[in-house]
Amino acid sequence: MRFRGWVVGALVVTLAGCGNPGGVDGNLTDGWAAIPAPTGFTPVAETCHLGNYSATGTRAAYEEVDCDLKHRTETVFVGEYQDPAAVADTPPAEGSAGAGAAYRVCDQKTTAYVGAQWRTGRFWIGVTHPSPAAWTGGARWFRCEVLEISSVEDDGGLVMRLGTVRDALKAAGSGLELGCYAIQLDSAGAISTMPAASCGARHNGEFVGVWDAKSLVYPKTDKQWAAFHTGCRKLVAAYAKVPDDADLQFRSGVVSLPGGEDVWALGDHQVRCYAWLDGAELTASIRGVGVKGLPVQFK
């Protein structure tokens, strides 16, 4: 016991006699910078991505590539959810008010980004939100994604493209614009497919513009579809420069293509409209042709 006590006593004396080296004050904490608060991942706008589109974006799946290289998607804008969506415990559910607000922002931003109404081209848009885990960690961003597809009329597939879509529709000649079509019918007389065709080659249909259905319900009955066709016929008349009168239905048929019910629920009530001359074999555009170029076909 005496030996142990001597060792302890000697150690105390030894430590007490040690001085600090120059420049050291012996305080182990006062010279350290404060640890910053953790920050979550936020994606970057105007970037291209190799990965497939997903409604949920994770850091692990985030893969930017140069837009001059082959890629699948392009982020045109990164926004932030606002209240009340921002104070919810989870990201906005499909079809919710928060999801609709983000989609409307992406709709507008994409049109500005590509240089014209994006529905006049072979484009599809989607909104990507944070994962539930990232949301819990404070992430409130959403990404506006645009994808080139092979056809908007025949449920076309994704195109692996080269080059950005910025200003792609600002001037004609990009190859992305909707144009003329060779509409084909099935045995029951319904449209089965409408592949794109050169307006200088034989065709029987042509894209004429986008009509806003506003507060109409998503069409399922013949009566509901008739209201859509009436709206699109007005665009046919303006496009071909013929009267919007009782004879219009005898000059041209019409194809009305709204988006899916999912985007309709988000407030996307825009309808792509096409003139359709069943049985005709056109070899030129009907834009501005007038009554002589688009005569009454039958009564």
C-alpha positions, 0 to 999 in steps of 0.5 A: 500500500505504501509503494502504491501511494508513493507512485501516485504521489510521484505521478501527481508531482510529475504532472504538476511540474509539466509545462505546456509547449509554446503556443498551446494553452491546454484548452482542448476545445476553444481553438476548434471550429464549430461542426456545421449542421448537416445538409441534405442533397439537392439536385442541380437544374439544367443537367442531363442524366443517364438513369431512367426517370423515377418519381422518387429521386435518391442520391445513389441514383443521381447520375449527371452526364454531359448533355452531349453524351447519350442520356435519358432525362434532362432536369429543366428546373429545381423548385421547392415545395411550399406549405402546406405540402412542405410541412407534411410528414411525407412527400406529396402523394400522387394526385394531391394538391402539392403534387399538382402545384409542382406539376404546374410549375414544371409544365410552365418551366418546360415550355420556357426551357424548350422554347415553345409549348412543349406539347407541340413536340415529342416530349413527356414531362415528370416530377421527381421528389425526394425519398421519404428518408430525405424528406424526413431529413428536411429535403423539400426540392422537386425536379422538373424532368423532360424526356424525348419519346419516339411518339406521343400518339402511339405511346412511344418509347423513351429516346436516348438522345444527344444534346440538350433540349434547351430551345429545341422548339424555338425554331423549326427543323429540330425533328421534334415537332409534331407534324403529319401522320398516316392514321390507320384503322382497325377492323371495327373502324377505330384508330389503331395506330398513327405513325408519323409521316412526312407531310410531303409523303402520303398521309391523312392526318396532321397536328394542328395545335393544343386545346385547353379543355379547362374544367371538363371531366376526363372523357370516357363517354361518347358525349364527353368525347364529342365536347373534346372533338368540338374543341379540337375542330376549332383549331382545325378551322384556324389552322387550315383557315376555313370557316368554323361553321356547320360544314367544318365537320364535313371538311375534316375529322378530328383526333383528340388526345388528352394526357392520361388520367394521372396528369389530368388529376394534377390539372393538366387539361391540355389536349393535342388536336389533329385533323383527320381526313379519312380516306384522303391521301394528302401529300402536303400540309393543310396549314392555311390551305383555305376552303379550296384546299380543304373542301367539303368531303361529304354531307 
